[in-house]
Amino acid sequence: FRFLPPCSTNHVWMHSINISGPGHNEFDSVLCHFNPRQFERGGQLVINDKQEGTWGQAINLPLSQVPLIFGQTAVSLIVQINGEGFDIFIEGKHCARLEHRKELPSKPCSLYLQFPSCDDYQKPENWLVYKTWWGNREIMHGKDLSSIAGVNAHNADHPRKLFISNLSKISKDRDVDIRRAELERAFRKYGGARGVTCIIPKHSTFAFVEMESERMADRALLEMGSKFKMNRARWSRHEALQEKRAKAEAEKKGLVKESSAW
């Protein structure tokens, strides 16, 4: 489709386009989320999914690496769905792929396209859509996908890290420190001698907590589920590569690690 994004503002959480399947519950579940953010870290294109209100592991791509979106009279966007995932083309350039994170229905069904009328702060967004087209066409991506963001991303569940959601929103450094201390104290017994590792993003309602082992993460899910809304976090591609290298080094040195520790 061809569109003109809303006018620029001072905040970053805006300009999103969502594609959802049946039973999305007012877009509480989203198969593909396209979100160019003009003012975040020099400009970022964020591609993600959302399942029952919980966001997945985002693909972040600098806007400098994609055709211009902001300041143009119109932008052409093609989202091609294939067996691997959602291929994102901006002005004809293959920019990213969001690999399927939820099995698609086996039978034909409706898909739903959403241009949100307001941003995350409930400020109105005035989209101008020139043309929208749904249909079949030949596969657009080339044979060499090695440089395409999101291709062969590692989306398996992390054995030790949990995603804690539905927390109160924080915006100050002091609040980040307080939340880290609270989570470290709450999950201390699952972290072994070194304790747990907490990642607390600013301006967020979620956090990540990494336990000592897969066994400890299982215990935390079982014992702390009544106090926190949580589920397994996904591996990031960078984490998966780090783990693979660490395991290879350990094998070279003849070290034997319990599988749950990796």
N, C-alpha and C positions, 0 to 999 in steps of 0.2 A: 504494500500500500504506500501511498504518498501523503506526507503530512507535514505540518508546520508545528514544531514544539511550542509550548507556552513561553511567554516572555521571561527573561532571566530575572531572578530575584537573589536575595542574599543568603538563602538557605539551599541545602543540597539535596534533600530527599524529595525529588520531584521527577516529572517527565516520564512516568512509567507506563508501559503497555503490557497487559497481561493476556495470556491465553490459558484457558481452563477447560476441563472436560466436564462430563455430567456429574452432578452432585457436588459442585464446588462450594456450596453453602456461602453465597454472597462473596465469592472469590476469596474465601478463607483457605482454599487449596488452589494453587496455581501451577500449571505444568511448565510454563515458560514466562519469565519476568524479564522485560527489557527496560533498563533504567539508566539513561545517560545523566551523569551528575556533573554539571558544569563547574562547580566550585569546590569539589572534593579532591584534595591532593593534586591540584593542577588540572583536574578534569578526569573523570573515570566513567567507563561504561561498565555497568554491573549487570550480569546475566545470572539468574538464579531460579529456584523453584520454591514453593511453599506448600507444606502438607499439614492440614488441620491447624493453621495459624503459626506453624513453626518454619522459619526460613532455613533453607539448606546451606551448603557450602558454596559461596558466591564465586563466580569467575569475574575477576577484575581486570579490565583492559584500559590502559591510558587512552584518552580521547585523541591524543596526538598520533596514535597508530591506526585510527580509523578515519574515513572521509568526514569532512566537516558536517556537523549536525546543527550547532547553534550559529545564529547569524545568517542562515540561509533562507531563501524565499520558500523552499520546500525540500524535503528529504525523502528519498525512496528507500523503503525497508522491505526486504523479503525474508520471511521466516519459512524455510522449507523443512517439512517434517519427513524424516525417512526412518529406516530401521535402526539407525544409530542414535538419532536424537533430533534436536532442533538446530538447523544450520541458519546462522544469522548473516544476511548480506545487506550491506549499506551502500547505496549507490553502485550496486553490482559487485562490490568487493566482499569476498568471504572473510568475515571478521572473527567469528567465534562459533563454537558448537556447544550446546548444552545437551550432554548425553542423557538419555532417558533415565530418570531416577524413580519412576513409577511405571509399572507395566501398563501399556495402553490397552484399552478394551479390544477384545478379539473380533467383535462385530462392529459394523459401521455405527457411528454415533455422532452427535453434535459436538462441536467445539465452540467456545465462547470467547469473543474478543472484547477486551475492556480498555477504554481510555479513562482512567480515574478522573473525576471532576474536581477533586481536591487533593492536596498533598498530605503528607503524614501529620502536618500541623493544622489540617482542616482549612487551609487557604485555597481559594478556588484556582483551578487551572483551566485556561481557555485553549483547548486544542482546536486546530483547524485541519480537518481531514479532507483531502482533495479526492482521493479515490481508494477504494478497498476492493480487493479481488481474492476470491477463494477458488481453488481448483487444482487440477493436476498439471504438472509439467515435468520435463526431463530433469534428471538429477543435475544440479548446477555445480557441485563441488568438483575440484580436480582430483587427480590421483595422489599428489603429494600433499598430505595434510599435516606434515610435521610442524609447520609454523602457525597452525590455527589454534588459537586459545581454546582450551577446554577439550581438545581431542585427546583421547586416552587418559582422561582425568581419572584419578583413583577415588572412587566414591563409596568404597566399602566402609562399613562401620569401623570406627577406631576401637580396638579392644580395651583400652584403658581410660579413654577420655569420655566424659559425659557432657552433654549440652543441657544447661539449666536455663529454663525459659520462664516467662510470666513473672519476672521480678519487677520491682518498681524502677522507674526510669531515673538514671543518675546523669549529672552533667558536670560535676566539679571533681577536681583531682582528690579532694578530701573524701568525697563520697566513694570514689573508686577504691581508695585505701581502706575505708571502713568495710565495704562489701568484700574485698579480698580477705580481710581479717575474719569476717563473719563466716565466709565459706571455708577458709582454712581450718577454723575452729570446728565447724559443723562436720567436716569430712576428714578430720585429722586421723582417725583410726584406720582409714582406708589407704593411707599414704605411706605406711611403713616408717622406717627410721628418719627418712628425709621429709616426710609430710607430703601433702598434695601440692600440685602446681595449679594455680588459678590464673586464667586469662580474663580480664574484666574490661571489655571495650567501653570507652566513654560514650555518652549519649545513647545508651542502649538499655534494653530490658532483659538481657540475657548474659550468660557467662559460661566459660568452659572450665571444668575441673578434671585434672588428670590424676588417676590413682596409681598405686604401686604396681598393680598387675591386673590382668583380665579378671582373675578371681575376685579381687577386691572391688573392681567395678561392678561385678555381678552382685556382690553383697550390698554395695551402696544403693544400687537400683532397687533391691528387695527391701532394704531396711529404711531407706530415706524417701521412698516414693510417696509417703503420706505427708511429708513436709515440703517437698519441692516437686515442681513439674519438670521432669527430665527424661532424656533418652540418650542413646549412644550418639556421640558426635561422629561425623564422617572424617576419614583421612583427607588431608589436603595433599595435593600432588607432591609438594615440597616435603611434607612429613613422610610420605611413603618412600621417597627417594632416600631420605636420611636414614630411615629404618633399614632399608635394603642394604645401604652401604655399611651401616654399623654391624648388621648380621654377617655380611661378607667378611668384614675385618675380623670379627670374632671367630668365624670358621677357619680363617687363615692361621689364627693364633692357637687354634685347637681348643677354644673356650666353648663350653657347652652351656647353653642357656635354656631355661624352662620356656617352652613355647609361649606360655601366657605372658612371659616377661617381654616378649617382642611385640 
